[in-house]
Amino acid sequence: MRIHTGEKPFTCDQCGKSVKLSANLKIHMKIHTAEKKHTCDQCGKMLLWVSLLKKHLKVHAKEKPHPSNLCGKSFLHLKSLKVHQKIHTGEREYMCFECEKTLSSARGLKQHERIHTGEKMYKCLHCDKRFSQSVYLKKHERIHTGENPYKCSHCDKRFSQSVYLKRHERIHTGEKPYKCSHCDKRFIRSSGQKTHERIHTGEKPYKCTHCDKRFIRSSGQKTHERIHTGEKPYKCTHCDKRFIKSSTLKTLHKRIHTGEKPYKCSHCDKRFSQSVCMKRHERIHTGEKPYKCSHCDKRFNEPSTQKRHERIHTGEKPYKCSHCDKRFSDSSNLKMHERIHTGEKPYKCAHCDKRFIDSSSLKTHERVHTGEKPYKCSHCDKRFIKSSGQKTHERIHTGEKPYKCAHRGNRFSDSSSLKAHARIHTGEKPYKCAHCDKTFKDSSSLKTHERIHTAEKHYKCAHCDKRFSGLTHLKTHERIHTGEKPYKCAHCDKTFKDSSSLKTHERVHTGEKPYKCSHCDKRFIKSSSQKTHERIHTGEKPYKCAHCDKRFSDSSRLKAHERIHTGEKPYKCLHCDKRFSVSSTLKTHERIHTGEKPYKCAHCDKTFKDSSSLKTHERIHTGEKPYKCSHCDKRFSVSSSLKTHERIHTGEKTNECSQCVKRFSDSSSLKTLERVHTGEKLCVHTVTD
């Protein structure tokens, strides 16, 4: 009757299982209480009955005596064959009364019904976990026992479940049974296929609980949510650093301590701590650029570079500085920028005590010590420490000047020169000296200036003992020794040691005078000339003689003056033995020998050796008398005439005769007297009617 009613009056007090007959309960109880006397001599497994041992031994013998006559598949047990045959016949004689699902075996029905009842009759011996099926219990208990019964036939790896073994063996066989329905990509696991297909469908089922961001994988969602919570569960055992992702700790950070680089490039001997870095590197060899910009035709060898590039099109700047309102298109630029606020310089030079904000600046700096110049000009043999230096240099050969001034239309070969030039128009001087109040238009000028305070001179000439605070100054100086003048004027054949001298010279041809006096309308070719001129208005004379109290508005006049005290005359005439303290005086003197008179009067045909003589002469034509007496209204065309005149008022007589004690206010009267003493005949002009 119990078969029809389904009544099960006998219940196990160990696990709660109910059975129809008391005999069945006794047999069942032996699972809990009875000793497992029968041991398998192949694997050591203990079994309750001899019948179970016999069945188990067939597993080792790989004996499957029951083949299917429909598909040829063989089975260990006849019962398993009967269940299998129902797959072919479609027979499902067991129906669930709760949901009307039909199943092919009574055992399958029982297992299914436990979903409705919630019954979990199989309890773990090691913990309080319960399971609806014995197979799930066995799998779970292997966590406690550490049993891994499934061994790989290709290597020594063992697994707790057969499904894990199958998945692992596909690594050896290369089998990828799961194919993407949108492309030809194949996968070892079905989960990998499903995740991949979301790239095609755009499905992102996992949503962040803190923001609207969605993810393809649940792991991606969990990792992202830690950004909001600040949770960093993975801690390094070598230092106190913590990480959001275990992969970052295992593959990235730990290898810093161990120095391990397990990934080797298949094209060269370079090794990497991460496979992603190796793949990225290998694209240099293959030239592969799989990531294409969605706005233009540009392609990239890594997705992060593609995303960063696309922000140029969209204008997106998602990374905001926590110290100021500045925003950035990529996180690396934000980190670097924030170090300006914090003063952090984590990258230290291995050769000196200098520290840097970023690794690229450190690498570039270290090349100063090693002498490495990896970037070679494609037009000449010149090599450079930085790629930017190479590109800028190559524009000398090509003549390319891509950067145009918005104010005057001037063009420049590099952006830094344009920025520095634009500050002439704006007057901006953003770089301030830490030692004094001086400000500068560009950082290089500031660095060079600050070395005046620190007396730091890193760069030594290879030809003499001179040292320089800047590398550009050293290079320019060394050209004195080599005679190299690489910068040629586009308007004439003149060549120059440095680009700044060329630029200044070219303004002679173009007539450009970019530097305007802030006190009057006068304009200048050079900023130094503008500054020197402005001192006329301000009366500033910053250069003081070390030998007397005289002060000067520019350093060149100070140097020329100090030679009066020292007697130094470094400039020697090529035609005679005469020497001069000033180069301009030498040039004027040499014109006596050459007969050259380059300065021509605009009013007559007269020519002159020097510009000052021309100016004095032209005043005869114009009638200009710029020099006014401070005692009376008399004016003079020459400053020397004014000085002589003013001595009439002051009574000063500076010219003393070497033969007698007579003194004169002017040199001409002195010369006349000295000729009387020497007996030299004076030139007498006879006036005839």
C-alpha positions as CSV (number, residue, x, y, z in Angstrom):
1,M,0.0,0.0,0.0
2,R,2.9,2.4,0.8
3,I,3.9,2.2,-2.9
4,H,0.6,3.8,-3.8
5,T,0.3,6.2,-0.9
6,G,4.0,7.3,-1.0
7,E,4.2,6.9,2.9
8,K,7.7,6.7,4.4
9,P,7.2,6.0,8.1
10,F,10.9,5.1,9.0
11,T,13.2,8.2,9.5
12,C,17.0,8.2,10.0
13,D,17.9,10.1,13.2
14,Q,21.3,11.0,11.8
15,C,20.4,12.7,8.6
16,G,16.5,12.8,8.5
17,K,16.1,10.5,5.5
18,S,12.7,8.7,5.4
19,V,12.3,5.2,4.0
20,K,9.3,2.8,3.4
21,L,10.7,-0.3,5.1
22,S,12.5,-0.9,8.4
23,A,15.0,-3.2,6.5
24,N,15.9,-0.3,4.3
25,L,16.4,1.9,7.3
26,K,18.9,-0.7,8.8
27,I,20.8,-0.8,5.5
28,H,20.9,3.0,5.4
29,M,22.0,3.4,9.0
30,K,25.2,1.4,8.2
31,I,26.3,4.5,6.1
32,H,26.5,6.4,9.4
33,T,27.5,3.7,11.9
34,A,29.1,0.7,10.1
35,E,32.8,0.3,9.6
36,K,34.1,0.3,6.0
37,K,35.9,-3.1,5.9
38,H,36.5,-3.5,2.2
39,T,39.6,-1.6,0.8
40,C,40.4,-1.1,-2.8
41,D,44.0,-2.3,-3.5
42,Q,44.3,0.2,-6.4
43,C,43.6,3.5,-4.7
44,G,43.0,2.7,-1.0
45,K,39.3,3.6,-1.0
46,M,37.2,2.1,1.8
47,L,33.8,0.7,1.0
48,L,30.9,-0.7,3.1
49,W,30.0,-3.7,1.0
50,V,31.7,-6.2,-1.3
51,S,29.2,-5.4,-4.1
52,L,30.3,-1.8,-3.9
53,L,33.9,-2.8,-4.0
54,K,33.3,-5.0,-7.1
55,K,31.6,-2.0,-8.9
56,H,34.4,0.3,-7.8
57,L,37.2,-2.0,-9.2
58,K,35.6,-1.8,-12.6
59,V,36.5,1.9,-12.6
60,H,40.2,1.0,-12.4
61,A,39.9,-1.8,-15.0
62,K,38.2,0.7,-17.2
63,E,35.7,-2.1,-17.9
64,K,32.5,-0.8,-19.4
65,P,30.6,-4.0,-20.3
66,H,27.3,-2.3,-21.2
67,P,27.3,-0.7,-24.7
68,S,24.5,1.3,-26.2
69,N,23.1,-0.2,-29.4
70,L,22.1,3.3,-30.6
71,C,25.3,5.4,-30.3
72,G,28.0,2.8,-29.2
73,K,28.7,4.5,-25.9
74,S,29.6,2.0,-23.1
75,F,28.7,2.1,-19.4
76,L,30.0,0.5,-16.2
77,H,26.5,-0.2,-14.9
78,L,23.4,-1.5,-16.6
79,K,21.3,1.0,-14.8
80,S,23.4,3.9,-16.3
81,L,22.9,2.4,-19.8
82,K,19.1,2.3,-19.3
83,V,19.0,5.9,-18.2
84,H,21.2,6.9,-21.2
85,Q,19.0,5.0,-23.7
86,K,16.1,7.3,-22.7
87,I,18.0,10.3,-24.2
88,H,17.7,8.6,-27.6
89,T,14.0,7.5,-27.1
90,G,13.0,10.7,-25.5
91,E,11.2,8.7,-22.8
92,R,10.5,10.7,-19.6
93,E,8.3,8.6,-17.4
94,Y,8.9,10.4,-14.1
95,M,6.9,13.6,-13.6
96,C,7.2,16.2,-10.8
97,F,3.8,17.0,-9.3
98,E,5.0,20.5,-8.2
99,C,6.1,21.9,-11.6
100,E,5.1,19.1,-14.0
101,K,8.6,18.6,-15.2
102,T,9.3,15.2,-16.6
103,L,12.6,13.3,-16.0
104,S,14.1,10.1,-17.4
105,S,15.0,8.4,-14.0
106,A,13.6,8.1,-10.5
107,R,16.9,9.3,-9.0
108,G,16.7,12.4,-11.2
109,L,13.1,13.1,-10.0
110,K,14.2,12.7,-6.3
111,Q,17.0,15.2,-6.8
112,H,14.7,17.6,-8.7
113,E,12.0,17.4,-6.0
114,R,14.5,18.6,-3.4
115,I,14.6,22.0,-5.2
116,H,10.9,22.4,-4.2
117,T,11.1,20.9,-0.7
118,G,14.5,22.6,0.1
119,E,15.6,19.3,1.6
120,K,19.4,19.0,2.0
121,M,19.9,15.5,3.5
122,Y,23.7,15.3,2.9
123,K,25.7,17.0,5.7
124,C,29.4,17.6,5.7
125,L,31.3,15.8,8.4
126,H,33.8,18.7,8.8
127,C,31.4,21.7,8.8
128,D,27.7,22.5,9.1
129,K,27.1,22.8,5.3
130,R,24.3,20.6,3.8
131,F,23.7,19.5,0.2
132,S,20.7,18.2,-1.8
133,Q,22.9,15.6,-3.7
134,S,25.6,13.3,-2.5
135,V,27.8,14.3,-5.5
136,Y,27.8,17.9,-4.3
137,L,28.7,16.7,-0.7
138,K,31.7,14.7,-2.1
139,K,33.0,17.6,-4.1
140,H,32.7,19.9,-1.0
141,E,34.4,17.5,1.4
142,R,37.5,17.5,-0.8
143,I,38.0,21.1,0.2
144,H,38.5,19.8,3.8
145,T,40.4,16.6,3.0
146,G,42.5,18.2,0.2
147,E,41.8,15.1,-1.9
148,N,42.5,15.7,-5.6
149,P,41.6,12.3,-7.3
150,Y,41.7,13.5,-10.9
151,K,45.2,13.6,-12.3
152,C,46.2,15.2,-15.6
153,S,47.5,12.7,-18.2
154,H,49.9,15.3,-19.6
155,C,51.4,16.7,-16.4
156,D,51.4,16.0,-12.6
157,K,48.6,18.5,-11.8
158,R,45.7,17.0,-9.8
159,F,42.1,18.3,-9.4
160,S,39.2,17.8,-7.0
161,Q,36.6,17.6,-9.7
162,S,36.5,16.0,-13.1
163,V,35.2,19.1,-14.8
164,Y,38.3,21.0,-13.6
165,L,40.5,18.2,-15.0
166,K,38.7,18.4,-18.4
167,R,39.1,22.2,-18.6
168,H,42.8,21.9,-17.6
169,E,43.6,19.2,-20.2
170,R,42.4,21.5,-23.0
171,I,45.5,23.7,-22.3
172,H,47.6,20.7,-23.4
173,T,45.4,19.5,-26.3
174,G,44.6,23.0,-27.5
175,E,40.9,22.1,-27.7
176,K,38.6,25.0,-27.6
177,P,35.0,23.6,-27.9
178,Y,33.1,26.8,-27.4
179,K,32.9,29.1,-30.4
180,C,31.7,32.7,-30.5
181,S,28.5,33.1,-32.5
182,H,29.6,36.5,-33.8
183,C,33.3,35.8,-34.8
184,D,35.7,32.9,-35.2
185,K,37.2,33.1,-31.7
186,R,37.0,29.9,-29.7
187,F,37.2,29.3,-25.9
188,I,38.2,26.5,-23.4
189,R,35.3,27.3,-21.2
190,S,31.6,28.2,-21.9
191,S,31.9,31.1,-19.4
192,G,34.7,32.6,-21.4
193,Q,32.5,32.4,-24.5
194,K,29.6,34.1,-22.8
195,T,31.7,36.9,-21.5
196,H,33.4,37.4,-24.9
197,E,30.0,37.5,-26.7
198,R,29.0,40.5,-24.6
199,I,31.7,42.5,-26.4
200,H,29.7,42.0,-29.6
201,T,26.2,42.5,-28.0
202,G,27.3,45.4,-25.8
203,E,25.5,43.7,-22.8
204,K,26.8,44.8,-19.4
205,P,24.7,43.0,-16.9
206,Y,26.7,44.0,-13.8
207,K,25.9,47.5,-12.5
208,C,27.9,49.4,-9.8
209,T,25.8,50.0,-6.7
210,H,27.5,53.5,-6.2
211,C,27.4,54.9,-9.7
212,D,25.9,54.2,-13.1
213,K,28.9,52.3,-14.5
214,R,28.1,48.8,-15.9
215,F,30.4,45.9,-16.5
216,I,30.7,42.8,-18.7
217,R,32.0,40.7,-15.8
218,S,31.0,40.5,-12.1
219,S,34.7,40.6,-11.1
220,G,35.0,43.9,-13.0
221,Q,32.1,45.3,-11.0
222,K,33.5,44.1,-7.6
223,T,37.0,45.6,-8.4
224,H,35.4,48.9,-9.5
225,E,33.2,49.2,-6.3
226,R,36.4,49.1,-4.2
227,I,37.3,52.5,-5.8
228,H,34.2,53.9,-4.0
229,T,34.6,52.0,-0.7
230,G,38.4,52.4,-0.6
231,E,38.8,48.7,0.2
232,K,42.2,47.3,-0.6
233,P,42.0,43.7,0.6
234,Y,45.3,42.4,-0.9
235,K,48.4,43.2,1.2
236,C,52.1,42.7,0.1
237,T,54.1,40.4,2.5
238,H,57.3,42.3,1.7
239,C,56.0,45.8,2.4
240,D,52.9,47.5,3.8
241,K,51.4,48.3,0.4
242,R,47.8,47.2,-0.2
243,F,45.9,46.7,-3.5
244,I,42.4,46.6,-4.9
245,K,43.1,43.6,-7.2
246,S,45.0,40.4,-6.4
247,S,46.4,40.3,-9.9
248,T,48.1,43.7,-9.3
249,L,49.7,42.3,-6.1
250,K,50.7,38.9,-7.6
251,T,51.8,39.8,-11.1
252,L,52.8,43.4,-10.8
253,H,54.0,44.5,-7.3
254,K,55.5,41.2,-5.9
255,R,57.8,41.0,-8.9
256,I,59.3,44.4,-7.9
257,H,60.6,42.6,-4.8
258,T,61.6,39.3,-6.4
259,G,62.9,40.8,-9.7
260,E,61.1,38.0,-11.6
261,K,60.5,38.6,-15.3
262,P,58.9,35.4,-16.6
263,Y,57.7,36.7,-20.0
264,K,60.3,36.7,-22.8
265,C,59.9,38.4,-26.1
266,S,59.9,35.9,-29.0
267,H,61.7,38.4,-31.3
268,C,64.5,39.7,-28.9
269,D,66.0,38.9,-25.5
270,K,63.9,41.4,-23.5
271,R,62.0,40.0,-20.5
272,F,58.9,41.3,-18.8
273,S,57.2,41.0,-15.4
274,Q,53.7,41.0,-17.1
275,S,52.4,39.2,-20.2
276,V,50.5,42.3,-21.2
277,C,53.8,44.3,-21.3
278,M,55.4,41.6,-23.4
279,K,52.4,41.6,-25.9
280,R,52.6,45.3,-26.1
281,H,56.4,45.2,-26.7
282,E,56.0,42.5,-29.4
283,R,53.8,44.8,-31.4
284,I,56.9,47.0,-31.9
285,H,58.4,44.1,-33.8
286,T,55.3,43.1,-35.7
287,G,54.0,46.6,-36.3
288,E,50.5,45.5,-35.3
289,K,48.1,48.2,-34.2
290,P,44.8,46.5,-33.5
291,Y,43.0,49.4,-31.8
292,K,41.4,52.0,-34.2
293,C,40.1,55.4,-33.2
294,S,36.3,55.7,-33.7
295,H,36.7,59.3,-34.8
296,C,39.6,59.2,-37.3
297,D,41.8,56.6,-39.0
298,K,44.6,56.5,-36.4
299,R,45.5,53.1,-35.0
300,F,47.1,52.1,-31.7
301,N,49.0,49.1,-30.3
302,E,47.2,49.3,-26.9
303,P,43.6,50.1,-25.9
304,S,44.7,52.6,-23.2
305,T,46.5,54.8,-25.8
306,Q,43.3,54.6,-28.0
307,K,41.1,55.8,-25.2
308,R,43.5,58.6,-24.3
309,H,43.6,59.6,-28.0
310,E,39.8,59.6,-28.4
311,R,39.6,62.2,-25.6
312,I,41.3,64.6,-28.0
313,H,38.2,64.4,-30.1
314,T,35.6,64.3,-27.3
315,G,37.5,66.9,-25.1
316,E,36.8,64.7,-22.1
317,K,39.1,65.3,-19.1
318,P,37.8,62.9,-16.4
319,Y,40.8,63.2,-14.0
320,K,40.6,66.3,-11.7
321,C,43.4,67.6,-9.5
322,S,42.6,67.4,-5.8
323,H,44.6,70.6,-5.1
324,C,43.5,72.9,-7.9
325,D,40.8,73.0,-10.7
326,K,43.0,71.5,-13.4
327,R,41.6,68.5,-15.3
328,F,43.5,65.8,-17.3
329,S,42.6,63.3,-20.1
330,D,44.7,60.5,-18.5
331,S,45.5,59.5,-14.9
332,S,49.3,59.4,-15.4
333,N,49.3,63.2,-16.3
334,L,47.2,63.8,-13.2
335,K,49.6,61.9,-10.9
336,M,52.6,63.8,-12.4
337,H,50.8,67.2,-12.0
338,E,49.8,66.5,-8.3
339,R,53.5,66.0,-7.5
340,I,54.0,69.7,-8.3
341,H,51.7,70.4,-5.3
342,T,53.0,67.7,-3.0
343,G,56.7,68.2,-4.0
344,E,57.1,64.5,-4.3
345,K,60.0,63.3,-6.5
346,P,60.0,59.5,-6.3
347,Y,62.6,58.9,-9.1
348,K,66.2,59.2,-8.0
349,C,69.3,59.3,-10.3
350,A,71.7,56.4,-9.7
351,H,74.6,58.6,-10.5
352,C,73.9,61.8,-8.5
353,D,71.4,63.0,-5.9
354,K,69.0,64.6,-8.3
355,R,65.3,63.4,-8.1
356,F,62.5,63.6,-10.6
357,I,58.7,63.7,-10.7
358,D,58.4,61.1,-13.5
359,S,60.5,58.1,-14.7
360,S,60.8,59.5,-18.3
361,S,62.6,62.6,-16.9
362,L,64.9,60.3,-14.9
363,K,65.8,58.2,-17.9
364,T,66.5,61.3,-20.0
365,H,68.6,62.8,-17.2
366,E,70.7,59.6,-16.7
367,R,71.7,59.8,-20.3
368,V,73.7,62.9,-19.3
369,H,75.8,60.6,-17.1
370,T,76.0,57.6,-19.5
371,G,76.5,59.7,-22.6
372,E,73.7,57.6,-24.4
373,K,72.1,59.4,-27.3
374,P,69.6,56.9,-28.8
375,Y,67.9,59.3,-31.3
376,K,69.9,59.9,-34.5
377,C,69.1,62.6,-37.1
378,S,68.0,61.1,-40.5
379,H,69.8,63.8,-42.4
380,C,73.2,63.9,-40.6
381,D,75.2,62.0,-38.0
382,K,74.0,64.1,-35.0
383,R,72.5,62.1,-32.1
384,F,70.2,63.3,-29.3
385,I,69.3,62.4,-25.7
386,K,65.6,63.1,-26.4
387,S,63.4,62.3,-29.4
388,S,61.9,65.8,-29.2
389,G,65.5,67.2,-29.6
390,Q,65.9,65.0,-32.7
391,K,62.6,66.2,-34.3
392,T,63.4,69.9,-33.6
393,H,66.9,69.5,-35.0
394,E,65.6,67.8,-38.2
395,R,63.5,70.9,-38.9
396,I,66.8,72.7,-39.5
397,H,67.4,70.4,-42.5
398,T,63.8,70.5,-43.7
399,G,63.2,74.2,-42.9
400,E,59.8,73.2,-41.4
401,K,58.4,75.8,-39.0
402,P,55.0,74.4,-37.9
403,Y,54.3,76.8,-35.0
404,K,52.9,80.2,-35.9
405,C,52.6,83.3,-33.7
406,A,49.1,84.6,-33.4
407,H,50.3,88.2,-32.9
408,R,52.8,88.9,-35.7
409,G,52.8,85.8,-37.9
410,N,56.3,84.7,-36.9
411,R,56.9,80.9,-37.4
412,F,58.9,78.6,-35.2
413,S,60.4,75.1,-35.5
414,D,59.4,74.1,-31.9
415,S,56.4,74.9,-29.6
416,S,58.6,76.0,-26.7
417,S,60.1,78.7,-28.8
418,L,56.6,79.9,-29.8
419,K,55.5,80.0,-26.2
420,A,58.6,81.9,-25.2
421,H,58.1,84.3,-28.1
422,A,54.4,84.8,-27.3
423,R,55.4,86.0,-23.8
424,I,57.2,89.0,-25.5
425,H,53.7,90.1,-26.6
426,T,51.9,89.3,-23.3
427,G,54.8,90.3,-21.0
428,E,54.2,87.2,-19.0
429,K,57.2,85.9,-16.9
430,P,55.8,82.9,-15.0
431,Y,59.2,81.5,-13.8
432,K,60.3,83.1,-10.6
433,C,63.8,82.7,-9.0
434,A,63.8,81.0,-5.6
435,H,66.7,83.2,-4.4
436,C,65.7,86.7,-5.7
437,D,62.7,88.5,-7.2
438,K,63.8,88.0,-10.8
439,T,61.2,86.4,-13.1
440,F,61.7,84.7,-16.5
441,K,59.8,83.9,-19.7
442,D,61.0,80.3,-19.8
443,S,62.2,77.6,-17.4
444,S,65.6,77.1,-19.1
445,S,66.4,80.8,-18.4
446,L,65.4,80.4,-14.8
447,K,67.6,77.3,-14.3
448,T,70.6,79.1,-15.9
449,H,70.0,82.1,-13.7
450,E,69.6,80.1,-10.5
451,R,73.1,78.6,-11.1
452,I,74.4,82.2,-10.5
453,H,73.2,81.9,-6.9
454,T,74.3,78.2,-6.4
455,A,77.5,78.7,-8.4
456,E,76.7,75.3,-9.9
457,K,78.5,74.5,-13.2
458,H,77.9,70.9,-14.3
459,Y,79.2,71.2,-17.8
460,K,83.0,71.2,-18.6
461,C,84.5,72.0,-21.9
462,A,86.4,69.1,-23.5
463,H,89.0,71.5,-25.0
464,C,89.7,73.8,-22.1
465,D,89.0,74.0,-18.3
466,K,86.0,76.3,-18.6
467,R,82.8,75.1,-17.0
468,F,79.2,76.2,-17.7
469,S,75.9,76.1,-15.9
470,G,74.0,75.2,-19.0
471,L,74.5,72.5,-21.7
472,T,73.6,75.0,-24.5
473,H,76.2,77.4,-23.2
474,L,78.8,74.6,-23.3
475,K,77.9,73.6,-26.8
476,T,78.0,77.2,-28.0
477,H,81.4,77.7,-26.3
478,E,82.9,74.5,-27.8
479,R,82.2,75.8,-31.3
480,I,84.8,78.5,-30.6
481,H,87.3,75.6,-30.5
482,T,85.9,73.7,-33.4
483,G,85.0,76.7,-35.5
484,E,81.6,75.1,-36.2
485,K,78.9,77.5,-37.3
486,P,75.9,75.3,-38.1
487,Y,73.3,78.1,-38.4
488,K,73.2,79.8,-41.8
489,C,71.3,83.0,-42.7
490,A,68.5,82.5,-45.3
491,H,69.2,86.0,-46.7
492,C,73.0,86.1,-46.9
493,D,76.0,83.8,-46.6
494,K,76.7,84.6,-42.9
495,T,76.8,81.6,-40.5
496,F,76.5,81.5,-36.7
497,K,77.5,79.4,-33.7
498,D,74.0,79.4,-32.2
499,S,70.4,79.8,-33.3
500,S,69.7,82.9,-31.2
501,S,72.5,84.8,-32.9
502,L,71.1,83.7,-36.3
503,K,67.6,84.9,-35.3
504,T,68.9,88.3,-34.1
505,H,70.9,88.7,-37.3
506,E,68.0,87.8,-39.6
507,R,66.1,90.7,-38.1
508,V,68.6,93.0,-39.8
509,H,67.2,91.7,-43.1
510,T,63.5,91.5,-42.2
511,G,63.6,94.8,-40.2
512,E,61.7,93.1,-37.4
513,K,62.2,94.9,-34.0
514,P,60.1,92.9,-31.5
515,Y,61.3,94.6,-28.4
516,K,59.6,97.9,-27.6
517,C,60.7,100.3,-24.9
518,S,58.1,100.6,-22.1
519,H,58.9,104.4,-21.7
520,C,59.0,105.6,-25.4
521,D,58.2,104.3,-28.9
522,K,61.8,103.1,-29.7
523,R,62.0,99.4,-30.8
524,F,64.9,97.0,-30.7
525,I,66.2,93.9,-32.5
526,K,67.5,92.4,-29.2
527,S,65.9,92.3,-25.7
528,S,69.3,93.1,-24.2
529,S,69.4,96.4,-26.3
530,Q,65.9,97.2,-25.0
531,K,66.9,96.7,-21.4
532,T,70.1,98.7,-21.8
533,H,68.1,101.5,-23.5
534,E,65.4,101.5,-20.7
535,R,68.1,102.3,-18.2
536,I,68.5,105.7,-19.9
537,H,64.9,106.4,-18.7
538,T,65.3,104.8,-15.3
539,G,68.8,106.0,-14.7
540,E,69.7,102.5,-13.4
541,K,73.4,101.6,-13.6
542,P,73.6,98.0,-12.1
543,Y,77.2,97.3,-13.1
544,K,79.8,98.8,-10.7
545,C,83.6,98.9,-11.4
546,A,85.6,96.8,-9.0
547,H,88.5,99.4,-9.1
548,C,86.6,102.7,-8.7
549,D,83.1,104.0,-8.0
550,K,82.0,104.3,-11.6
551,R,78.8,102.5,-12.6
552,F,77.4,101.4,-16.0
553,S,74.1,100.6,-17.5
554,D,75.4,97.5,-19.4
555,S,78.1,94.9,-18.7
556,S,80.0,95.4,-21.9
557,R,80.8,99.0,-21.0
558,L,81.9,97.9,-17.5
559,K,84.3,95.3,-19.0
560,A,85.7,98.0,-21.5
561,H,86.1,100.4,-18.6
562,E,87.8,97.9,-16.3
563,R,90.5,97.4,-18.9
564,I,91.6,101.0,-18.3
565,H,92.5,99.9,-14.7
566,T,94.0,96.5,-15.7
567,G,95.7,97.8,-18.9
568,E,94.3,94.7,-20.7
569,K,94.1,95.1,-24.5
570,P,92.9,91.7,-25.8
571,Y,92.1,92.9,-29.3
572,K,95.2,93.0,-31.7
573,C,95.3,94.6,-35.1
574,L,96.1,92.1,-38.0
575,H,98.0,94.8,-39.9
576,C,100.2,96.4,-37.1
577,D,101.1,95.7,-33.5
578,K,98.5,98.1,-32.0
579,R,96.2,96.5,-29.4
580,F,92.8,97.7,-28.1
581,S,90.7,97.2,-25.1
582,V,87.4,97.1,-27.1
583,S,86.6,95.1,-30.2
584,S,84.6,97.9,-31.8
585,T,87.7,100.2,-31.5
586,L,89.8,97.5,-33.2
587,K,87.4,97.3,-36.1
588,T,87.4,101.1,-36.6
589,H,91.2,101.1,-36.4
590,E,91.6,98.3,-39.0
591,R,89.6,100.4,-41.5
592,I,92.6,102.8,-41.5
593,H,94.6,99.9,-43.0
594,T,91.9,98.7,-45.4
595,G,90.6,102.1,-46.3
596,E,87.1,100.8,-45.7
597,K,84.4,103.4,-45.0
598,P,81.1,101.6,-44.8
599,Y,79.1,104.5,-43.3
600,K,77.7,106.8,-46.1
601,C,76.1,110.2,-45.5
602,A,72.4,110.3,-46.6
603,H,72.8,114.0,-47.6
604,C,76.2,113.9,-49.5
605,D,78.7,111.5,-50.9
606,K,81.0,111.5,-47.9
607,T,81.8,108.1,-46.2
608,F,83.1,107.3,-42.7
609,K,85.0,104.6,-40.9
610,D,82.5,104.5,-37.9
611,S,78.9,105.2,-37.3
612,S,79.6,107.9,-34.6
613,S,81.6,110.0,-37.1
614,L,78.7,109.7,-39.6
615,K,76.2,110.8,-37.0
616,T,78.4,113.9,-36.1
617,H,78.8,114.7,-39.7
618,E,75.0,114.4,-40.6
619,R,74.3,117.1,-37.9
620,I,76.1,119.6,-40.2
621,H,73.3,118.9,-42.8
622,T,70.4,118.7,-40.3
623,G,71.6,121.5,-38.0
624,E,70.9,119.3,-35.0
625,K,72.6,120.2,-31.8
626,P,71.5,117.7,-29.2
627,Y,74.1,118.7,-26.5
628,K,73.0,121.7,-24.4
629,C,75.1,123.6,-21.9
630,S,73.8,123.3,-18.3
631,H,74.9,126.9,-17.5
632,C,73.7,128.8,-20.6
633,D,71.5,128.2,-23.7
634,K,74.3,127.3,-26.1
635,R,74.0,124.0,-27.9
636,F,76.5,121.8,-29.6
637,S,76.5,119.0,-32.3
638,V,79.3,117.1,-30.5
639,S,79.6,116.1,-26.8
640,S,83.3,116.9,-26.7
641,S,82.6,120.6,-27.8
642,L,80.0,120.8,-25.0
643,K,82.5,119.6,-22.4
644,T,85.2,122.1,-23.6
645,H,82.5,124.9,-23.5
646,E,81.3,124.0,-19.9
647,R,84.9,124.4,-18.6
648,I,84.6,128.2,-19.4
649,H,81.7,128.3,-16.8
650,T,83.4,126.1,-14.3
651,G,86.9,127.4,-14.8
652,E,88.2,123.9,-14.9
653,K,91.5,123.4,-16.7
654,T,92.3,119.7,-17.1
655,N,95.0,119.9,-19.7
656,E,98.4,120.6,-18.1
657,C,101.6,121.4,-20.1
658,S,104.4,118.9,-19.5
659,Q,107.1,121.6,-20.0
660,C,105.7,124.4,-17.8
661,V,102.9,124.7,-15.2
662,K,100.4,126.3,-17.6
663,R,96.9,124.7,-17.7
664,F,94.2,124.9,-20.4
665,S,90.5,124.1,-20.6
666,D,90.8,122.5,-24.1
667,S,93.4,120.2,-25.6
668,S,93.9,122.3,-28.8
669,S,95.4,125.2,-26.8
670,L,97.7,122.8,-24.9
671,K,98.9,121.3,-28.2
672,T,99.7,124.8,-29.6
673,L,101.8,125.7,-26.5
674,E,103.7,122.4,-26.6
675,R,104.7,123.1,-30.2
676,V,106.3,126.4,-28.9
677,H,108.4,124.5,-26.4
678,T,109.5,121.9,-28.9
679,G,110.2,124.5,-31.7
680,E,107.8,122.8,-34.0
681,K,106.7,125.2,-36.7
682,L,103.0,126.2,-36.5
683,C,101.0,126.1,-39.6
684,V,100.2,129.7,-40.5
685,H,97.4,130.5,-43.0
686,T,98.1,133.6,-45.0
687,V,95.0,135.4,-46.1
688,T,95.4,137.1,-49.5
689,D,93.2,139.7,-50.9
